[in-house]
Amino acid sequence: MSQHESKYIIDQRIREVLNPAMRRRATIRWVITGLLVFFIYYMLWNYYWFRWTLILYIPYKLLKLTSLIFWKSYINAEIKLMKRKYEEQKERYTKPIIFDDVLYTPGEYVKTKPGTILEENKATINWTGKILELNSEDEMCLIELDSKSLLSLDDNYLLNAIEEGGDASQYVFSLHELEKTQRRDTDEQYEKAKAKIDIRLDELDSPDEDEQYFALAGQWEDDFCESSYMDFLTDYQKDHAGFVISTFLDYMYNYEYITSPHSWSSYNIRDICLDIVPRKVSAEIELFENYGDVLVSFFKFMEAQGHISNSARLIKTVEDIKDEIPKIAANSSNWGIAKSFLMGAQSAGIDITDKDAANRYMTSQAIDGLKYEVVEPTRKSYFDNIGRNEKISVQYKNGKQVRDIKFKKVEQDLLDGKCEIIDF
């Protein structure tokens, strides 16, 4: 655990012990358990041996009461202990170390060796930065990127930093990947570069999340269709690959609420392929017969590009269910209202692009009060009154509270029932 991680944990713990709600909950628990135990003793008082348990219970209960009364002293002791641990961590990670007969000292500058690959996107990098922390046990080094390195960061890296909640200006390397060098910028140049990165981070973390996601999704689709992974597909699959990928990415975002490929799971794949696609996509059965094969090739491409790391599991899921996709899609009882109308119109020879013909068909089917139009699915939410970037406070089932966090960061946990909103 790094010095920065330790500081974060300590700050979180201090906020917990200083939280008045925590004391109230402890007091309520003390009263409730006392009443329950009193009832048990009242019911079992005739059993003489049972009375001897009071010798243990009364001192325990008094000890708990004492801790509640002297809560402030307990808090101060906790804070002192945690601060001491932090100082120990700080001293540990700010000591110079010798690696491969070279002395590394916090505050000195290092650069990545030629050919160093960034783990997130497998890109070759040429970064320089100042040493912040050194870990002799794991032979790791935390550096703060200099101005030129900061300005070289692309949007994918910054988006990943936003999603992970990390500091985009810092990175942990193995000492095997670094070598000492001289500083190549000034404090003024660094501050200007840092300010530019902060602006870009704010822009990328703006309310235009939909636009950002679909820009990336469009790029993934285009890159896949131009890649050698298309060679594994039949002519029919090549012709429809763009549609398959665009619908998959669209539904992954709008119905599964997944914004990063790193979060794709077998559950999401099954939900999309066996429910959403058969229900919403209006197409010939041949498309559904080939839907899985296109996804298999796409997952291989995404892992090769460093966008996912679990392609084997996702591919196995698709292989297991791909034969079920056309069967489910062929069953009209699985269709949504819009698809039922479109498929019915097609079978009746109606040109659905002809508005008048489509309206006449709806009338003939006696569908009163329903209006159909081809629209892009929109993100659904059970929290329509809360903005995506609005800061809220939530409490998880284990009692942990997270305050002033953007709604979109915990939306999935809220939908899954893992936490509840306590303030916004």
Secondary structure, 3 states (H helix, E strand, C coil): CCHHHHHHHHHHHHHHHHCHHHHHHHHHHHHHHHHHHHHHHHHHCCCHHHHCCHHHHHHHHHHHHHHHHCHHHHHHHHHHHHHHHHHHHHHHHCCCEEECCEEECCCCEEEECCCCECCCCCCECCCEEEEEEEECCCCEEEEEECHHHHHCCCHHHHHHHHHHCCCCCEEEEEHHHEEEECCCCCHHHHHHHHHHHHHHHHHHCCCCHHHHHHHHHHHHHHHHHCCHHHHHCCHHHHHHHHHHHHHHHHHHHHCCCCCCHHHCCHHHHHHHHHHHHHHHCCCCHHHHHHHHHHHHHHHHHHHHCCCCCCHHHHHHHHHHHCCHHHHHHHCHHHCCHHHHHHHHHHHCCCCCCCHHHHHHHHHHCCCCCCCCCCCCCCCCCCCCCCCCCCEEEEEECCCCEEEEEEHHHHHHHHHCCCEEEEEC
